[in-house]
């Protein structure tokens, strides 16, 4: 009706429900996952 197209977005959510990162793709997402998993 208004011609608005959805914009895909990704969220990385921690076990406590907090948003750790938003909009990461490719290498940036991989690096963040490695960082988060290394903290455990």
C-alpha positions in Angstrom: 0.0 0.0 0.0 2.7 2.5 1.0 5.5 0.9 -1.1 7.7 0.2 2.0 10.0 -2.7 1.6 11.2 -4.7 4.7 14.8 -4.3 5.7 16.4 -7.5 7.0 18.3 -7.1 10.2 20.2 -9.5 12.4 20.6 -9.5 16.1 23.1 -11.4 18.2 21.4 -12.0 21.6 23.2 -13.3 24.6 21.9 -15.9 27.0 20.8 -13.2 29.4 18.6 -11.7 26.6 20.7 -8.6 26.0 21.5 -7.5 22.5 25.2 -8.0 21.9 25.3 -6.8 18.3 23.1 -5.7 15.5 23.4 -5.7 11.8 26.6 -7.7 11.5 27.3 -9.7 8.4 30.1 -11.8 7.1 33.5 -11.3 8.7 32.2 -8.9 11.3 29.6 -11.4 12.5 32.2 -14.1 12.6 34.7 -12.0 14.6 31.9 -11.0 17.1 30.9 -14.6 17.6 34.5 -15.7 18.2 34.8 -12.8 20.7 31.6 -13.7 22.6 32.4 -17.5 22.6 35.9 -16.9 23.9 34.5 -15.1 27.0 32.9 -18.4 28.2 
